[in-house]
Amino acid sequence: MAGMLVHLADDSGVPSVVSLTDLLLRADLEPGPPLSAPRLPSARFHGLPAKAVEEAAWWEPHIIEILTGLPPDAAPNARPPAHYDPATRTLSEREASKAAELTGAGHTGVSTGTVRRKRLRYQAQGIAGLVDGRADRARPPAGRSDPRVVDALRRILTADETVQGASRTVEYFRWRVGQILEDEFGPDEVPLPSRSSFYRLFRRLSSGHHTTGSARTRRSLAGRPEGPFGQVTPVRPGELMQIDSTPLDVRDCCTVG
């Protein structure tokens, strides 16, 4: 729906637009086959735990059944069961039926309110709205690494000798972190992560700084003043607008006589 207009599509996917008033006055319309809600780009799931994505996929057919009366894998001529039939049951009643069904199947913590929130998010965002919000929170770039290791590595990466000096290998930084930890906490007090774990940590913390790359580029980046802008990731058309307010220095090209 867009205002008082309803966008429809037939079985072949051919779109059409009709006013809401005309649609409500039509008596020959029947619900079409179950369709899932529009999805956000797959990048929305990048970095999320596999369990959170699997749980969202598990919820989707249950929400579709609430909305349409049938799960997405239903037979073409199947009819909705009485407790999910949109023609005889309200949306609230169907949500309550789904909560009771899942609770009876042994799924704990599934109340009518939980089902309603899932349904609303699915209608707004597609399957991305079914991802557990706790799994979608930003994760720290250092992951679960020991904070003392992270702090030592960050100090080395931002040190003047690293920025202005010659480029070093990742193995050098691992050795240097070990030295700092031993000087500050004593021998064997803070174990270094494995080589593969340290390399992953190094990639995350040094991203964009050319620490092991071109020394000229690294020094140029370090000398650049901090800008007022950040990074955004738009996922829908029209979500981000850029306006160039730079004045144009254009000379007059004609003379008024």
C-alpha positions in Angstrom: 0.0 0.0 0.0 1.1 3.6 -0.7 -1.4 6.1 0.6 -4.8 5.2 -0.9 -3.2 3.1 -3.7 -2.7 -0.6 -3.6 0.0 -2.3 -5.7 -1.0 -5.8 -6.9 0.6 -8.5 -8.9 -1.0 -11.4 -10.7 0.2 -15.0 -10.8 2.7 -14.1 -13.5 4.1 -11.2 -11.6 2.5 -8.5 -13.8 1.9 -5.5 -11.5 -1.1 -3.2 -11.4 -2.3 -0.4 -9.2 -5.9 0.1 -7.9 -7.4 2.6 -5.4 -8.2 1.2 -2.0 -11.8 2.2 -2.4 -12.2 0.3 -5.6 -10.5 -2.7 -4.1 -12.8 -2.8 -1.1 -15.9 -2.6 -3.4 -14.8 -5.6 -5.4 -16.5 -8.8 -4.5 -14.6 -11.2 -6.8 -11.2 -11.0 -5.1 -9.7 -14.0 -3.4 -6.4 -14.3 -1.4 -3.5 -15.4 -3.6 -0.9 -18.0 -2.8 1.2 -17.4 0.4 4.0 -14.9 -0.2 6.8 -13.9 2.1 7.4 -10.3 2.9 10.0 -8.3 1.0 13.5 -8.9 2.1 16.4 -6.6 2.9 19.7 -7.2 1.2 21.6 -10.2 2.3 24.3 -7.9 3.7 21.9 -7.4 6.6 22.9 -10.9 7.8 26.7 -10.5 7.4 28.5 -11.4 10.6 25.5 -12.6 12.5 25.7 -15.9 14.3 24.4 -18.8 12.2 22.0 -19.8 15.1 20.3 -16.4 14.9 19.8 -16.6 11.1 18.5 -20.2 11.5 16.0 -19.1 14.1 14.7 -16.3 11.9 14.3 -18.8 9.0 12.4 -21.1 11.4 10.0 -18.3 12.4 9.2 -17.2 8.8 6.8 -20.0 7.8 4.9 -19.6 11.1 4.4 -15.9 10.5 3.3 -16.5 6.9 0.8 -19.0 8.2 -0.6 -16.3 10.6 -0.8 -13.8 7.7 -2.3 -16.0 5.0 -3.7 -19.0 6.8 -1.3 -21.4 5.1 2.5 -22.2 5.5 4.6 -21.4 2.3 4.9 -25.2 1.5 1.2 -25.8 1.5 -0.4 -27.6 -1.5 -1.8 -25.4 -4.2 -5.4 -26.3 -3.4 -5.1 -26.5 0.4 -7.5 -24.6 2.6 -6.5 -22.9 5.8 -7.4 -24.8 9.1 -10.2 -23.2 11.0 -8.0 -21.5 13.6 -5.8 -19.8 10.9 -8.5 -19.0 8.3 -8.4 -15.2 7.6 -12.0 -15.4 6.5 -13.3 -16.5 10.0 -10.5 -15.5 12.4 -9.1 -12.1 13.2 -5.4 -11.5 13.1 -5.3 -11.3 16.9 -7.0 -14.7 17.2 -4.6 -16.2 14.7 -1.7 -14.9 16.7 -3.1 -16.4 19.9 -3.5 -19.7 18.1 0.1 -19.7 16.9 1.3 -18.9 20.4 -0.7 -21.8 21.8 0.5 -24.1 19.1 4.2 -23.4 19.7 3.9 -23.5 23.4 2.1 -26.9 23.2 5.0 -28.1 21.0 7.4 -27.4 23.8 8.8 -24.0 22.7 9.1 -21.8 25.9 8.7 -18.1 26.1 6.3 -17.8 23.1 3.5 -15.6 24.2 0.9 -13.9 22.0 2.8 -10.6 22.5 6.0 -12.3 21.2 4.2 -13.6 18.1 2.6 -10.2 17.4 6.0 -8.4 17.6 7.5 -11.0 15.3 4.6 -10.5 12.9 4.9 -6.7 12.9 8.6 -6.8 12.3 8.3 -9.3 9.5 5.7 -7.2 7.7 8.0 -4.2 8.0 11.4 -5.7 7.2 10.9 -9.3 5.9 12.9 -12.1 7.4 15.5 -9.6 8.6 13.0 -8.4 11.2 12.8 -11.9 12.7 16.5 -11.8 13.7 17.0 -11.7 17.5 17.9 -8.1 18.3 20.5 -9.2 20.7 22.4 -11.0 18.0 22.2 -7.9 15.8 24.0 -5.6 18.2 27.3 -4.2 17.1 30.1 -6.5 18.2 33.4 -5.0 19.5 36.1 -5.1 16.8 38.5 -6.9 19.3 36.1 -9.8 19.8 36.9 -11.8 22.9 40.6 -11.1 22.9 42.3 -10.3 26.2 41.9 -6.5 26.8 45.6 -6.3 27.8 46.7 -7.8 24.4 44.3 -5.4 22.6 45.6 -2.4 24.5 49.2 -3.2 23.8 48.6 -3.8 20.1 46.6 -0.5 19.8 49.4 1.4 21.4 52.0 -0.1 19.0 49.8 0.6 16.0 49.4 4.3 16.9 53.0 4.8 18.0 55.0 7.3 16.1 57.7 4.7 15.3 55.0 2.6 13.6 53.4 5.4 11.6 56.6 7.2 10.5 59.0 4.2 10.4 59.4 1.4 7.9 56.7 -1.1 7.3 56.8 -4.2 9.4 55.3 -7.7 9.2 52.4 -8.9 11.3 54.8 -11.3 13.0 56.9 -8.4 14.2 53.9 -6.8 15.9 53.1 -10.1 17.6 56.6 -10.3 18.9 56.5 -6.6 20.0 53.2 -7.2 21.9 54.8 -10.1 23.7 57.6 -7.8 24.8 55.3 -5.1 26.1 53.2 -7.6 28.0 56.2 -9.2 29.6 57.6 -5.8 30.6 54.4 -4.7 32.2 52.9 -7.9 33.7 55.9 -10.2 34.0 56.9 -13.3 32.1 54.0 -15.7 31.1 51.4 -13.6 33.0 49.5 -12.7 29.8 49.5 -15.4 27.2 49.6 -14.3 23.6 46.7 -15.5 21.4 47.5 -18.1 18.8 49.1 -16.9 15.6 45.8 -17.2 13.6 43.8 -15.4 16.3 46.4 -12.6 16.5 46.4 -12.2 12.8 42.6 -11.8 12.8 42.8 -9.3 15.6 45.6 -7.4 13.8 43.5 -7.2 10.6 40.5 -5.8 12.5 42.5 -3.2 14.5 44.8 -2.1 11.6 42.1 -1.9 9.0 42.5 1.2 6.8 45.8 2.3 8.3 48.2 0.5 5.8 50.3 -0.7 8.8 52.0 -3.4 6.8 51.5 -1.7 3.4 52.9 1.4 1.8 54.8 3.6 4.2 54.0 6.7 2.1 50.3 6.0 2.2 50.4 5.3 6.0 52.2 8.6 6.7 49.8 10.5 4.4 46.8 9.1 6.2 48.3 9.9 9.6 48.9 13.5 8.6 45.4 14.0 7.3 43.1 16.1 9.6 40.1 14.4 11.1 37.0 14.9 9.0 33.5 15.7 10.3 31.9 12.8 8.5 31.4 9.2 9.3 30.2 6.1 7.4 26.7 5.0 6.8 25.3 1.9 5.1 22.0 2.7 3.3 19.9 -0.4 2.5 16.9 1.1 0.6 16.5 3.5 -2.3 16.2 7.1 -1.1 17.4 6.4 2.4 20.5 8.5 1.9 20.7 11.9 0.1 23.9 13.8 -0.6 23.8 17.5 -1.4 26.8 19.3 -2.7 26.9 22.8 -1.3 30.2 23.8 -2.8 29.9 27.3 -4.5 30.7 27.4 -8.2 33.2 30.0 -9.3 31.6 30.8 -12.7 32.6 33.9 -14.5 30.1 35.9 -16.5 30.1 34.7 -20.1 28.2 37.5 -21.7 28.2 41.3 -21.6 25.1 43.4 -21.2 25.2 46.3 -23.7 
